């Protein structure tokens, strides 16, 4: 049975108005809401991502980050509002066509990779939207491109390794290589540093910082829980709490002690050094203990 999320979906069309979007916007959400079981999980949200922007979506657990990003990656329809992705309105286009233009890294993708899959095959198969190579034949050009993207993420030495033998950090790099294999216009990363040790995280942040600075790189949207995981070079931030936008815009204007404290419901001090953010709970005098 065909997944309803792959087809046109009349429930979000509006017979009265038919808005259009700016061609420079890769994501254009207008009063978008996502509801399930009578509860609104996200929204209403107005949010736009342009071609050359690098966004971080941040907020506490349950803030709605992953749900928002699933809509931005054409994995889910909104319950209401107008949602445009890659210039197409969700609900009026085939979602599979949109997904081909978007590179995605997430734990959901990682869990679907067969343990015996070779890294080279995993990356090269991205152009054919499959996981788990069987009898497919690939051109020399495909392998050349796979080698190039693995070199870009510092994972060329993993080419002949199997997925099941990789560390968390190695897997994250390989998934990023797979995501950029198709030259996407939009790269979406759901907690790319989750589960990594300090060294692995810092290596990944350094690479993502280089990617963010590359004018030829796609627009980037990254989810994280921790400001320490935000690479230098990211330009914008969207701060969520309980499905609502606390603040959005230029990253230095959004990630302040005041706004982060509001989102996390406790006094947080945010500092910036050499383009890297840090956050800690403010001490409120004496030997205060967090309850």
C-alpha positions, 0 to 999 in steps of 0.5 A: 500500500502506498504511504499517504505521505508520498502522495498529494494530500488534499487535506491541507489545500485551501480552496479560497486562497492559493499562496505562492512562495519566493523561489529563493526560499527552500523552506517557507512555513506560514502558520503551520501546525502539526496535530495528532490525537487532538493535541497540537505538537508544533505551531503555529510556526512561520519560518523561512530558510533561504538558499545560503543560510545555515540554521540551528533548531534548538530547544528542550526535549518535547519542543517539537524540533523533530516534528518540524524538521520532518515537515521541512524534509517532506516526511510529514504533512502539516495539519494546517497552514501553508508549507512550501518546501523547495518551492512546492506546496506540501499537499499539492506535489509528490513528496518523493520528488521533494525528498530527492532534493533534500539530504537527511541524516538522522538516527532513523536513517542509521537504524535502517542500514544493514550491519554488513553494508560496505561504506562505499556501497552505502554512499554510492547507493544514495543517488538511487534512494536505496539502503542495502545494496543487492544487485545494482550496478553503478557507473564509475562516475558514481564511485568517483563522486562517492570517493570525493564526498567521503574525502570531504568528510574525512572518512575515505579510510572507511570506504571498505569497512562495514557499517556494523564495525563503525563507531558512532562518530564514524557513522555520523560522518558516513551518513553526512557523506551519503546525504551530500552524495546527491548534491542536495539543495538542502541538508537537514541533520537531526542531532548529528553529534548525539551519542558521541564522545568529546573528541568525536563531537569536536571533530564533527563540529570542526567539519560542519564548521568548514561545511557551513563556511563553504559558499558552494555547500547547500543550505543547512538545517541542524537540530540539537539540544546543546548549544555547545554542538553548534559549529562556527559559521551557522547564521540563524537559529530557531528556538522552540519550546512546547511546539511554540517559537520562542525566538528566531532570526540571526543566531546572535540575537536568538541564543541569548541568556534571556531567550534560552532561559525562557525556553528551558524554564531555568536561569541559563547563562549563554556565552560565546567564544571564538564562534562557539556557544556554551551554556550553564545554569546560573548560580543563585547565591550560596550553595544552591542545589538544582531540584 
